[in-house]
Amino acid sequence: FSPVAMNKFFHTVTSSFVLASLFVVGVSAWYLLRRREQKMARKSIAIASAFGFIFALVTATTGDRSGAVIARVQPMKLAAMEALYDGSQGAPLTAIGIVKPEAERTSNEDAFYFKIDIPKLLSIMSFRDADAYVAGINDLVNGNERYGVMSAGEKIERGRVAVGELARYRRALDEGDQATIDEVTAKFDPATPQGEEFLREYFAYFGYGYLDAPQDIVPDVPLLFYSFRVMVGAGCFFILLLGLVWWLNRKDRLADKRWLLWIAVWSVPLAYLASQAGWVLAEVGRQPWAIQDLMPVGIAASKIGSTSVTATFFIFLALFTALLIAELSILFRQIKIGPEQEKE
């Protein structure tokens, strides 16, 4: 029931409602293009477009809330998906742009071949304040004393202190050194001033102790930048499409708009692409963390041999590929057959 978990849950579920609605609208639009099952198609579009439009707005709301949460708990993810290298007050949101190769990106000025910014929108979306400071990649890696941003190098040093204390505890257990066990236990006791300080100043950065270099905290910037814009751009498009389809269908004018019907049909794969872009943003954006600041994915990995993992991966790949082919075959065949003949 944490704010992050609840918001992500509702964003995922409501966006899936939108995908399902677009699927129904797309199939029904195909029937209208073929002049088949028109009564059923119009009724299906009436329900699916209204349902999808409502939940597209809800998805946008949860997405906006997600941005505000990310700014506070995953600042590097926010900076990476905006390709923001140098933080600033009143930070703009990049609407569109083309990111340069990694070797050429060191600051905001040389991060893009070109871009179009919306002034101060990133600060508004992140902190609900047009003049709020948004940290950039360089700030989070190197630190920014003016805005109280600790460097990744300092976090790594503090994390290694916490890791070292747990290593001392394990050795003390093996050796039966009760004095050391009591000493280390006291440092992790939140009920004491010493423990509270240690947990806040050192254990909070525990996961950094396993990183090799400050640059390890930077995820794949171009992949996040483009995935975010595919997801958001498609989401805005779906709101417009579903609203327009609902309105024209209500006025009994949709069947004559063949260009719009074709757009509705081809929006079905776009909905799946947008959904996958959202997952890419979530999973790549959290790198290198399995648990933010506490456990890198390298430490979370199991000790199962690489051969077993590879074999399992390809078994699942073959299985799900076969299921995908079977599912698509059944779907397309059933759509082609259509529902039972309408009785006029």
C-alpha positions, -999 to 999 in steps of 0.1 A, spaced: 0 0 0 29 24 -5 22 54 -27 45 41 -54 29 6 -55 -7 18 -55 -1 44 -82 17 19 -104 -10 -7 -99 -38 17 -110 -18 31 -139 -11 -5 -152 -47 -16 -148 -64 15 -163 -40 15 -192 -49 -21 -199 -86 -11 -199 -77 14 -226 -58 -12 -246 -89 -35 -244 -112 -7 -255 -90 1 -285 -90 -36 -295 -128 -37 -295 -130 -4 -314 -104 -16 -339 -122 -49 -346 -156 -31 -349 -141 -5 -372 -129 -34 -394 -165 -47 -396 -177 -12 -406 -151 -10 -433 -162 -44 -447 -199 -34 -444 -205 -64 -421 -223 -68 -387 -228 -30 -387 -254 -30 -360 -232 -50 -336 -202 -29 -346 -218 4 -338 -231 -9 -304 -196 -22 -296 -180 10 -305 -205 30 -285 -196 11 -253 -159 6 -259 -151 42 -270 -169 57 -240 -153 32 -216 -118 37 -232 -121 75 -232 -129 76 -195 -101 53 -185 -76 71 -209 -82 102 -189 -78 82 -156 -46 67 -170 -33 102 -178 -40 113 -143 -22 83 -127 7 89 -151 9 125 -140 9 114 -104 36 88 -112 58 115 -125 55 134 -92 63 102 -73 93 94 -95 108 129 -90 110 121 -52 120 85 -51 137 78 -84 153 111 -94 178 95 -118 150 78 -137 133 111 -142 166 128 -153 174 99 -177 139 98 -194 143 136 -200 179 133 -210 184 161 -184 221 164 -176 223 197 -158 195 203 -132 179 237 -130 151 256 -115 120 259 -137 132 230 -157 115 226 -192 100 194 -205 113 182 -238 83 176 -261 103 160 -289 140 156 -297 168 134 -310 194 123 -285 231 123 -294 253 92 -290 266 86 -254 302 98 -261 289 132 -271 265 138 -241 280 156 -212 256 186 -207 222 199 -217 237 218 -245 253 188 -262 227 161 -253 205 166 -284 208 171 -322 176 191 -318 147 194 -294 116 214 -287 111 224 -250 80 234 -231 92 260 -205 90 250 -168 66 221 -174 90 195 -160 92 214 -127 54 217 -126 49 180 -133 75 169 -108 70 192 -79 38 212 -87 60 243 -87 70 262 -118 103 273 -102 112 240 -84 146 226 -89 149 193 -108 182 174 -105 200 163 -136 222 133 -143 254 152 -136 240 165 -103 231 130 -92 264 115 -102 288 143 -91 266 160 -64 253 195 -61 261 212 -28 240 242 -35 208 221 -38 218 195 -12 223 167 -37 248 141 -24 272 127 -50 270 90 -60 306 87 -49 298 98 -13 268 74 -13 291 45 -24 315 53 4 287 54 30 271 22 16 304 4 19 305 13 56 271 -3 60 281 -34 40 313 -36 61 293 -35 94 272 -64 82 303 -83 72 317 -77 107 284 -91 122 287 -123 101 323 -128 112 313 -122 148 286 -148 146 310 -174 131 336 -166 158 311 -163 187 323 -127 194 294 -115 215 309 -80 221 311 -73 184 276 -87 178 262 -63 204 281 -34 190 269 -39 154 234 -47 165 232 -13 184 241 5 151 211 -10 134 187 -3 163 163 25 153 152 30 189 185 45 199 201 78 187 232 59 175 211 35 155 188 62 141 218 81 129 235 51 114 204 40 95 198 75 82 234 84 73 248 50 61 223 22 58 200 43 36 227 40 9 234 3 16 230 -8 -20 255 18 -33 282 -2 -14 280 -29 -41 285 -5 -70 319 -1 -87 317 35 -99 293 65 -97 284 62 -133 268 28 -126 236 46 -114 229 60 -149 204 38 -169 201 37 -207 192 74 -215 181 72 -251 159 41 -245 141 58 -216 138 91 -235 121 75 -265 100 50 -245 85 78 -224 76 98 -255 60 68 -273 40 60 -242 28 96 -235 24 105 -272 3 74 -278 -18 81 -247 -27 116 -258 -35 103 -293 -58 76 -278 -78 102 -258 -84 122 -290 -92 91 -311 -116 75 -286 -134 108 -280 -138 115 -317 -149 80 -325 -175 81 -297 -189 114 -309 -191 105 -345 -207 71 -337 -232 88 -315 -241 111 -344 -243 81 -368 -216 96 -390 -187 72 -382 -194 47 -409 -187 73 -436 -153 83 -422 -133 55 -437 -100 72 -430 -109 73 -393 -119 37 -393 -86 27 -407 -68 47 -380 -89 29 -354 -78 -5 -369 -41 4 -369 -43 19 -334 -47 -17 -320 -9 -25 -325 0 10 -314 -18 3 -281 3 -27 -275 34 -8 -284 25 20 -260 19 -6 -232 53 -22 -238 70 12 -239 56 18 -204 71 -15 -191 104 -6 -207 103 28 -190 95 11 -156 120 -17 -158 150 0 -175 144 32 -156 149 14 -122 183 1 -132 207 -7 -115 183 -13 -86 162 -43 -77 153 -24 -45 159 14 -49 192 24 -31 193 -9 -11 199 -38 -36 215 -36 -71 203 -62 -96 237 -78 -95 233 -87 -59 197 -98 -63 207 -123 -90 204 -160 -79 233 -184 -79 217 -207 -105 242 -215 -133 241 -195 -165 235 -227 -185 203 -234 -166 191 -198 -170 198 -199 -207 180 -232 -212 150 -220 -192 149 -187 -212 148 -205 -246 122 -230 -234 100 -201 -223 108 -182 -256 97 -212 -277 66 -219 -255 53 -183 -256 61 -179 -293 40 -209 -300 12 -196 -278 14 -162 -295 11 -178 -329 -19 -199 -318 -36 -169 -301 -32 -147 -331 -44 -174 -354 -76 -180 -333 -82 -143 -330 -79 -135 -367 -100 -165 -377 -128 -157 -352 -128 -120 -363 -131 -131 -399 -160 -155 -391 -177 -128 -370 -206 -131 -346 -238 -150 -353 -258 -134 -382 -277 -104 -371 -315 -104 -372 -327 -72 -386 
